[in-house]
Structures are given as structure tokens and as C-alpha cells.
Amino acid sequence: MLKLSDSKQSKLIYIVTIMYTSVYLAKLNYGALTVEIIKEMGCTKSAAGMVGSFFFFAYGIGQVVNGFLAKHMNEKLFMTAALFGSAVCNVAMCFAPSVEVMKYIWLLNGIAMSPLWCNVVKVQGKYVSDKNMPRSLMMTGLTTPIGTALNYGLCALVATFFNWRVSFWIAAALMTFMAILWYFTLNDIERNAVPIQEAQPKADAENSTAKPKAKLTKALLIGLIIMFTAGMFTQFTREGLNAWVPSILYEVYALPSTLSIALTLLLPLLASFSNFILVALEKKSKDFLLLSILFVGVASLAMAVLVSCYNLNSVVITLACFIIVTLCCAAIANITTNHIPLYYRDRFDTGSMAGIGQGMCYIGSTLSTYTLGYVADKGGWYNVFLVLGAVIVFSCIMCVAAKFFTRQHRHHHPRFIHK
């Protein structure tokens, strides 16, 4: 870790938050505009869903690979290149003649963006002090729901007043700006960072000894693998809702496509509260794996209500259940990609574990968009609800199993260790 002034740390935290929030406008805009693209291209839902699956396949595999390579990466250059690469891919989408071409462009977009998250975690660990880490974690935890909400809000406006391609042009311009901002921000941070040994008294440096990493027991390793798999299944559900709720509202409830997109932004917007709820509950239980069981249990109940009330044809009940499920899945994603890597940082490299956790989540995303589109084509949206319900219940069982295998460990968040 490098020593950096509090003011420079605050600057870095805000830039990281703004940058990673904006990233969602460049990777989720296709999903938000799927209804409009299907109408223009005249393709099936499964074909349209394959574009998203190509992206999440490349993004998920890339997360795992880049997680292991993160310690060797220059975070300034890699993240700048990733943002520029995404800008190019978003421009290319504007000229794609069909979804067949789009899926390969979006595959490249997934590859381009895959180094971002592991390097965000690496930058946090490298420059942010223990005192400022809770604030950094809180703000980065908000990037996903807020970025997703902003994406759907922008896409709703674009679908109302412009052609869907305008959204990709806006995303490309934003990624170009963020690439430049990130490069010069990291230049400034690197110039002002001081090696921690120089900032400490010499005596302290001589007396300090590096602690060896604790070993991962077999039971703990099994428990973590199960928990990462649970994260994969909950992300399957979450990404499926993000991608297909506009189509569900448009086809099942006959809402205008622009209104369907606008209402969908309620899911990530309200899911942003999951981070606050998670922190508040942690202060009571201080056990994030126990909380994971609570969240997927609530999500399971919401899906049961949704399936039971399907024949009522109530858009209010459906949307309320979708919001609850999305909020709960967002909390599980936060536990999988943030809490677990930080809690076990004495046993495993933080960047690598963050990459693995994020990669597992996006494997779920890869399977989601095409699978649910195929189910909708063959059996209708009611069968999609059944599939989502079964996936959430299975996730709940896996969270219980993860807690069982790691029961000898206390799973409170690091921010509470010394309290």
C-alpha cells in the first residue's frame, strides 16, 4: 500500500465512483433497448438474447483471467485502454446491420471491459487507507444500481425522442471522456503517492514483520466455492430481469415500450438501497453469510408471490416483486464481489478473489439472457417466471450450504473487526 493524503484519497474515491457508474451506460444499453432493436431488426427473443450472452461470456471469463493477472497490470494503462476499447465497440454497434453482427461486437466489448473491476479493487487496496476504506466500499457498492438506473433512464429518453443508436453514440463519447479523465487522475495520484516505508519511522519499519497468509481449509474452500456459485445463480436472475423486464411489461401488460423501459429503471434505482440495508443489518448480526440466506429467502418469497398472482395480470404486483428480487440479488452480488474478498484477504489475494467472484456472477449473466429469451419464445413469460423462481430457491439452498461448510468462521465484515 502507498501513503496518500486524505484529500487525494477522496479525489480518487469520487473519480472511481463516477467512472465505474458511467461504465454501465456502455455495457447495459443493449439490454435496455432490446425491445426497440427487436422491432427494427425483426429477430427472435433468443437471437436478441444471444447478443447479451456473448457479452457476458467474454466479460465473465475475462474477469477471472484478469483477476489472476491483476497484480502484474498497470492499472492506469489497462483501465484507460479498456475504456477506449469500449468506446470503439459502442460506435461499431451503430453500424451493425443485424443482431448476428452485434453479438460479435458486443463480445469484443465484454473483452475490453473485463479488466476494469479487478483493477478498481486493486486501486482501492493500493491507495485507500483503512480509515477511508468504508466510504470507498460504500460508494463503489452504489455504482452498479445507480449506473444501471441511469442507463435505463437514458435509454427511455432515447427511445422516446430518438433512434436507439443515439444511446450507443452517447456511451462512446462518455467512455472516451472517462478514459482521458482516468489517465490524468492516476498520473496525479502516482505523483503524490509515497511508499509506506518512507512515511513511517525507521524503527517501526524495522519492527514490522509481514504476516504470512493463513491457509484455506478444505471446508472453507468448499464453502466459498458454493457461495460463489450461489452468486452466479442470483446474478442469473438479476441480469435476466434487467434484460427482459422491458419486454415483459411491453408484451404481457401491453405498456408502451418507452414506458416499459422507464419503469424498469425502478429496479436498479431501488436496488441501490440494498447496500445501505446490508450495512445496517451487518451492524446487528456481523455475519454476511447469514445475511445472504436472509436475502435469498426474501427473494424466494417474492418469486412465489409473483407466480401465484400471475393470473391477476397486475403490473403493480409484478413490478413490486421484481424490485424486491433485484434488491436482494444486488445484496448477494455485493457480498460475493466485495465482502468475501475483503474478509479473506489474509488467506487469498484480494484482486484475484474479486475477479473470481465477479467472473462467477457474470457466468450467470451469460447463461441468463439467451436462456430466458429461449424459454419465452418456446413457453411464454409464465415459464420464465417459473425458471427464475426455481433458480432463486436453489440459490437459497446453496447459501445455507455455504454457511454450513464455513460455520467455524465468523463472517463479519472487516470494517467491524476492531469495533
N, C-alpha and C positions, 0 to 999 in steps of 0.2 A: 504493500500500500504506500502511496505517496501523500505527503502532507500538503494541504491546500487550504487557503484561508476560507473562512465561513462564507464570505461574500462570493468568492469564486465557486464554492460548492453549490451555493444557492443558484447561481447563474447556470451551472451545469445541470442541476436538477430540473430547472424550468425548461431549458433547451431540450433535454432528453424527453421530457413530458410532451412538449409541443411537437417535436419531431416524430415521436412514436405514435402520437394521436393522429397526426396527419397521414401516417402510413396507411391507416385503414381506409382512407379515401382512394388509395391506389391499388388496394388488393381486394376490397369487397364491393367495388362499384359494379362489377359484372353481375354479382348475385342480386343486388338491389334492382338492377334494370333487366333482369331475366324476362319479365313479362313483356316489356317493350321489345326486347330482342327477338323473342319467340314470335311475336306478332309480325315483325318486319321480315324475319328470316323464314318463317313458316316451318320451323323444325319441331320435333317432338320434345317432351319434357326431359326424357332420358338423354337425348342428344345435347340439349342445353345444359343439363346437369353434368355431363361429361367434361365440359369446359372447366367448371369449378373443381371437379375431381382431379383433373390434370394439374391444376394449380396446387391444390393441397397435397397431392402426392409429391411433387417436386419440393414444395415448401417443408413438408414433414420430414422427408428423407434428408433434405439439406440441413434442417435443424439439428438432427442427430450428428451428422458428419461435421458440421461446423462447430457443434458443441465440443467435440473432442479436439478440434483444431484451434479453438478459440485462444488458447494460451500462446499460440505461435503467431496470431494475427496482429497486424497493426490496425487498431480499431478506428483510427481516423481515416485511413485509406480504404479499408474494406467497406466501412459503412457509407462513405462518400460514393464509392463505386456502385454499391448496392442501390442507393437512392437514384443515381443517374441511370442505372440499368432499368429500374422500374419505370422511370420517366419514358425511356425509349419504347418499352413494351406497351405502355398506355397509349402512346401515339400510334403504334402499329395497329392497335385494336380498332382505331377509327377507320382504317383502310381495309380491314378484313372483310372478304366477300361472303363468308359463311362461318357457321359455328365450327365446321371442320378445321378451318384455318385458325380460328380463335383459340381452339384448345391448345395448339402448339405455341402460340404467342403467350398464352396465359401460363403454360408450363415454364417458359423462359422467365416470366415474371416471378413465379414461385422460386426458381433457382436464384434469381437476382436478389430477392428479399430474404432468403434463408439465413444469411449471416447476421441479420440485424439484432434479433433478440439476445443471442448469446453474448454479443458484444455490448449490448446495453447493460446486461448483468455484470459483465467484466468491468465496464467503466464505473459502475456503482461500487464494486468491490475495491477498485484501484484508487478512486479519488474521494469517495464519500466516507466521512468519519462515522464512528458508532453513534455519536450524538445526533447527526443529521440523517442517519440511515432510516429511522422510522418514517420521517417525512418523505424521503425519496421513495420508499416502498409504497407509501400511501398514494403518492402522485402517479407512479408508474402503474399501480393497480387500477387507476381510473382511466388509463389510456385506451384500453380495449372497449369498454362500454361507451365512453364519450366519443371515441373515434368512430365506432360503428353507428351511433346515433347521428353524428354529423354527416356520415356518408349517406344514410337513408334520407335525411333532411335535404341534402344537396340533390340527391337523385330524384326526390319527389318534385323539387322545383324544376329540375332539368326536364323531367318527363312532362311537366305541365306546360312549360313555355318554349322548350327547345327540343332538338333531336337528342337521343340518348348518347350520341357520340361526343356531345359537348362535355359530358361528365369525364370522359377519358382525357380530353384536352386539358381540363382544369386540373385533374390529378397529375398529369405530366408536368404542367407548369409548377405545381406545388412541390413535387418531388425534386425538380431542378433547383428551386429556391432552397429547399431543405438540405440538399447536398452541399450547396455553397455555404449555407449557414453552419452546418455541422463541421465542415472542414476548417473554417476560420475560428469557430468556437474551440475546437480541440487544439488548434495552434496556440491559442491564448492560454488554455488550461495547461498544456505541456510546458509552456514557457514559465508559468508561475508555480508549477508543482515542484516540491523539494523532496528528495529521498528521505524517508522517515528516519534513517540513521543519523543524518545531518541535523535534523530538527530536535533530536533527543540528546540529553547529556551523555558524554562518552561513557561514564560509569554505568548508566542504565543500559547502554548498548552492549557493554561487556558482560553485564549480569544476565541479560535476557537470553533465553535459550529457546530455540524453536521446538514446539511440541510436535511429536510425531502424530500422524493421523491415526485415530483409533480404527480398529478392524471392524469390518462389516460381518456380523454373524450371519449364519445361513438363514435363520428365521427372519432376521431383519431384512436381508436381501430379498427373500421371497415376498415379505410384506410390502416392500417398496415396489417391486415389480407388479404386484397385484394392484397397488394404489395407482401406479402409472397407467395400468390397463383400464382401471375404473375411470381415470381422467380421459382416456381415449373414447370410451363409450359415452360419457357425458358430453364431450365435445362433438361427438356424432350427432347427438340430439340438438345441442345448441346451434351448430352450424346448419343443420337441417332446417331449423326454424328460421334462422337468419336468411337462408336462401329461398325457402319456399312459402313463408307466410304471406308475402305479397300475392303469390299465385293462389293460395288457399282463400284469402279474402276476396280475390277477384272472381274466382270460379265458383266457390261454394256459397258465398254470401252476396254475390253479384255487385260488389262495390266497384266503383271506377278504379282503374289501375293506378292513377296518381294518388287517390285516397288510400288505396291499399299499401302503397309504398310509404306514404306519410304516417299511417297508423303503425306500420312495422317499426318505425324508429322508437316507438314507446318501449319495445323490448329491451334494446341496449341502454336506452336512457334511464329506465327504472332499474335495470340490472346494475347500474353504477352504484346503487346503494348497497349492493352485496358486499363491497369492500368495507363499508362502514359497519354493516351488520356483523361481518366476520370479526372485525377488530373488537367490537363491543362484546360479542359472545366470548371471544378469547380471554378477555379480562375476567370473565366469570369462570370458565372451565379450564382455560390454558391447555387445551388438548385439541389440536387441529384435526386429528383423525376421528375423534369422537364427533366433532362438529361436521365432518364430511358425511357421516352416517345420518345426522340430523337433516342436512341439506338435501341429500338424495332421497331421504324418506319423505320429506315435504313435496319434492318434485314428483315422486311416485303417486302420492295422493292427488296432486293436481292433474296428472295424466289420467287417473282413474275417474275423476270428475268429468274431464273432457270427453272421454269415451262414453261414459254413462249418459251424458247430456247431448250427445251428437244429434239425436233426432229432434231436439228442441230448436235446432237451427238458430241458436243465439250467438251473434257475433260478440256480444259483451262477455258471455261466459268463456267462449273460445279464446278471446284475446287476453282475458284475465288469467286463464290457465297457462297460456303461452308465456306471459310475463313472469309468473311465478317460477315456471320451469327454467326459463332463461336466467333469472336471478340466481337460482340455486346452482345451475351449471356453471355460471360465472364464478361463484364462490369456490367450487371444486377446481376450476382452472387456476384460480389464484393459489390455492393450497398446493396444487401439483407443480406449478412452474415457479412459485416464489417461496412458499413456506418450507416445503421439503428440502430444496437445495440449500436454503439458509440454515435450517435446523441441523442438517447432517454435514455442514461444511467442514467439521473436524474429521469426517470419515471419507469424504469424496470431494473431488474438485467441483466447486460451485458452478462454474461455467459449463462444465460437462454435464452435470446433473440437470441444470436448467435447460440445456439443449435437448437432453433425452426426454425430459418431462414435456417440453414444448413439442418435440417431434412426435411423441406418442399421441398428444392431443390432436395434432394435425393429420395423423394417420386416420383418426376418427373422422375428421373433416373430409379427407379424401374419399372414404367409403360412403359418406353421407349424401352428398348432392346427387350423385348418379343413382345410388340405391333407392333413395326416396323418390326420385323422378321416375325410375323404372316401376316402382310399386304403384305410384299414382297413375302411370299410363295403363298398367295392367289391371289394377283393382280399385282405383279411386282413392280419394283422400281419407276415407274412413279407415282403410287398411294402413295408410301411412300413420294415422294416429295409433293404431294397434302396435305397429312396429316400434314407434317411439316409446310407447308405454312399456313394452317388453324390454327395450334397451335400458330404460331408466331403472326398472325393477332389478335387472341383472346388475347394474352399476351399484345399487344399494347392497346387494348380496356381496359384491366384491369389496366394498368399503368395510363391511362387517368382517370379512375375512382378513383384510389388511390390518385392521385393529387387533384381531386375534393373534396374528403372527408377530406383531410388534408390541404386544401388551406389556412386556417387561420394560419398555422405554416410555418416558413421559414426553408427550408431543406438544409441549407448549412452544410458542414462537420465541425466537431469540430475543426479541425486544422486551420480553418479560422475565428473562433468566435471572437478572440481578434485582428484581423488584420483590 
